[in-house]
């Protein structure tokens, strides 16, 4: 997290520029901090589940229990509840996406890293496209190409007079709106949350060390204390957004598998 306090010119509020990072290995290279966080997050998720499952026992240890808890939560609370009995086939994907997003989101409050990698739109977009491919693929495979589009655009039980309005809306929603909203919901939540956190921390630091007087010390102390509370709240939001992304992906898969799409 770069300090943007310049005593001579006053406090500079954090903004979008704080999410731009130069290449880690100098000019002419392309590997940036967000990319490093993605690599570390991938390693962390893979290592967690590998070591959690490597020596499974009837009475699980702490690591095995944690791995089973994450898996069971997504299997029972997401896949089975939203997709049904067929949801078990999609649990590995949903667990992987949830864990990956949770780690990348939480990197925003991890010391040294201090950046939610999912605040960069390319990462949520990539995962949203994968979910988009999956739910369209399983829908076409289950219902056939024509049947999938028919059930999607002309759902049964709806007055035929509404079809001219409903059909393009359903097509637009399924093929464009869903991946876009999956992407933007996650990106904007992570971007806005981290920006507010930056503002409270840097503003409090400025008031404490640069602004003269008791009022500055008092206001700075309140800002720093608030930033601590906000950090815990942001951690909750980060986990919640990973869950929402996976839940909506599961809902879309379940809808694609249903004939009454």
N, C-alpha and C positions, 0 to 999 in steps of 0.2 A: 504494500500500500504506500504510494508516494505521498510525502507531506507537501501540501500546497499552501504553506503559510509563509508569506513574505512580509516581514515586519515593516519594511519601508512603505509598501504599497497597500497594506491591510490584508484582510482575509479574502482568499479566493475560494468561492464555493466549488465543491466538486461537481463534475458534470460528465458528459459522454466521453470527454478526453481521457478520463481516468480509466476507461475500459479499453483504451488502445495501448498496445504494448509493442515495443521494438523487438526484433529478433534477439533471442538469447545469446546467439553465437556471432553477433556482429552483422554489419551491413552485407547484403548479398545472400544471406541465409533466410530461412522461412520459419524456423521452429520458434514459436512464441510461448509465453507463459500459459495461455489457455490450452495450447496443445500439450504442454508438459503435464498439466493437471489431468487432461483426458488420458494420457498414457499412465500416469500414476494411479488414476481412478480405475482403469482397466486392470492393472496389476493387482490393486487392492481387492477388488471384487473377486477376481479369479483366485487369488491366494486365500481369501476368506472361505470360499466354498470348498476349495480343494482341501484345506486343512481341517475344515469342519466335517467333511465326509471321509477323510482318509482312513480314520480308525473308528468307524462307527461301532458303538456298543449298545447293548440293551438299555443300560442306564447311562444316558449321555453326559459327557462332560460339559463344561461351560461353553466351549466353542461349538461343539456339536449341537447343544441346546439352542444357541443363538442362530445357527444356520437353519435348524429345523423350525424355529419360531418364524423366521422370515419366510421360508418356503410355505409353511402351514398357513400363515396369514394371507398370503397371496392366493394360495390354492383354495382355501375355504371362504375367505372374505371377498375375493374378487372373481376368480375363475368359475367356481361352482355356483356362486350366487348370481352372476350375470350371464354366463354362457350355458350353464347346466352341466349335465353329465359328460358332455363332450369337452368341457372346459379343461379337463385334465391334460389333454394333448398340448394345450397352449400355456400350461403353467411354467415350463422352463423359460420360454420367451418372456412371459410377464414378470417372472422373478428376476431375470437378468436385467430387464429394462428398469424395473423398480430399484434394484440395488445400485445399478449404474447411475441413474439419475439422482438417487439419494446421496451418493458419494460426491458427485459433481456439484450438486446444490450445496451440500455442507462444506465444500471447500471454501465457500465464502466466509465462514466463521472460524476456519482452522488457521491458527497462527502461521505466519510465513507465507502460506498460499494466499489467503485472504482475497479470494476471487471466486464467485460461483461461475464455473466454466459454462454453464447453461445460460448465462446472460449474453453469450455470443450466439446469435440466432442460428448459425449453421448447425450447431449440435442438436438443439431440439428439432430443427427442420429435418435433419437426417433420420432421427428416430421416428418422427411423425410419418415420413415417407415409407419407412419399413412397415409401420402399423397399417398405413394406407394400402400397401401392396398385399399384406397378409389378408386383411378383411375382404378386399375385392377378389383376391384369388380364391379364398375358401367359399365365397358366395357364388362365384362363377362355377367352381368345381361342384358345388352341391346342387345348384339350381339350373346349371347350364347357362350359356352366354345370354341367350334370348330371355330365358326365364328370370335370370337375375335382374336384368334391366326392366323387364315387365313388372316384376313384383316391387321393384324399387320405385319406379316412376308411376305405376298404376296400381296402387295397393287395393286389394279387394275390400268391399264394404263401403267404398266412398262413392258418392253420386258422380256419375260420368260427366256431368256438366262442370265439375270442378277440375277434371283431369287437365284441360288446357292450361290452367294456372298451376296445378299441383305438380305435374310431370317435370317441367323445367326447374321448379324449385327443389324438388327431391334430387334431381340429377346434379344441380349446382351444389346442393348441400353435401351430398355424398362424395363427389369428386373434387370439390374445391374448398368448401368451407371447413370440413372436418380436419384435414391436415393443417390448414392455415390456423384455425383456432387452437389446435393442439400445440402448434409451434409458438404462437404469439402469447398464449396464456402463460406458458412456462417462462418464456424469455422475458416478458415484461414484469412478471412477478419477481424474478431473480434480479433483473436490472434495477427496478424501483426499490426493492428491499435493500440491496447493497448500497445504492445511492443515499438512501436515508441514513443508513448505518455510518457511511463515510461522513456525512454532514454532521451528525451528532458527535462523533469522535474527534474529527478535525476542528469542528467549531468549539468543542469543549477544551481541546488542547490550546487553541488560539486564545480563548478567554482566560485560561489559567496562566499562560506564560507570556503573552504579548499584551493583553489588555490590562491597563493599570487600574488599581483600586480594588476595594473590597467587593464591589458589585461584580467585577469581572471574575474574581475568584469564586464567589458564590454561584454565579451563573454557570461558570465553567465546571464546577463540581457537580451541579445538578445535571448538566449535559453529559458528563462522563458516567455518572450513575445511571442515567436514563439509557445510555448506550449499552450498558451491561444488561439491563432488563431487555432492551430491544434485541440484543444478540440471542438471548434464549428464545424470544418470540420468533425471530427470524429463523432459528433452527427448526422450530415447529412448522413454520410455513414451508420451509424447504422440504421437509419430509412429506408434508401434506400435498405439495405440488407434484412430487414424484408419484404419490398414491393416485392423485386425480388423473394424471397422464395415463397411468396403467389402467385405471378403472374405465376411463373413456375408451381406451383401446379395446378392452375386453367387451364393453358394451357394443362397440362397432362390429367386433368379430361375432358376437352372439346374434346381432341383428342380421348379419350377412348369412348366417347358417339357417335362419328362420325363413320359411317359405312366405310367411306374411311379413315381408320386409317393409 
